[in-house]
Amino acid sequence: DVFEQPQHVGHKKIEFHITADIPSVLQINSEKEEKKGKSLSFKYTCATTEEISNTGFGRIFPAPSSNDKMETEEEDDEIPSEFISRRDLEKNRLSREEMEKFSVFKNYEPGDPNCRIYVKNLAKQVQEKDLKFIFGRYVDFQSEEERNMFDIRLMKEGRMKGQAFIGLPNETAAAKALKEANGYLLFEKPMVVQFARSARPKQEASEGKRKK
């Protein structure tokens, strides 16, 4: 009388029929436990399937990390397209071993860090727009202060021909520009980038002229 096994199709199922009244609280708890068990089973199955699809069967080595690539892409996304990307800078820059083969890099010293850099060994066809294309990536043109600090002085005549002085917003930007642009092949000539020896911010220089 207590156990009854109904006819079934497919899976076997055992039902319990108890004549005594079951408190409603116990009935609700029983239903909750049953639903919770099904939910956990479903989550476990999904996680296992997702894990298998991500890792693959029989894979020995994990997929290479794409963090570096993502960082590069994110940084390049922040740079306006009118300026060179970091990828192109790296692609056309000489390695340290290659620099040693050029006499212009003999006894190279970066100099004392400041916000102004000195560039030499420029090809005769280089124009200010070419230098802006490269070094403009280190300036936030949405900031009026940084726009005013950015200054390019390309020497086209006399002994200083093929050299340039570039003022950047701050020392950090100048240091980054030196690190990434030194040895870059511009018109097939490697640029030599150093910190300028006597450097004052553009604003201070203009104030000095006014006082005179």
Buried (B, 14 or more C-beta within 10 A) or exposed (E): EEEEEEEEEEEEEEEEEEEEEEEEEEEEEEEEEEEEEEEEEEEEEEEEEEEEEEEEEEEEEEEEEEEEEEEBEEEBEEBEEEBBBBEEBEEBBBEEEEBEEBEEBEEBEEBEEBBBBBBBBBBEEBEEEBBBBBBBBBBEEEEEEBEBBBBBEBBBEEEEEBBBBBBBBBBEBBBBBBEBBBBBBBEEBBBBBBBBEEBBBBEEEEEEEEEE
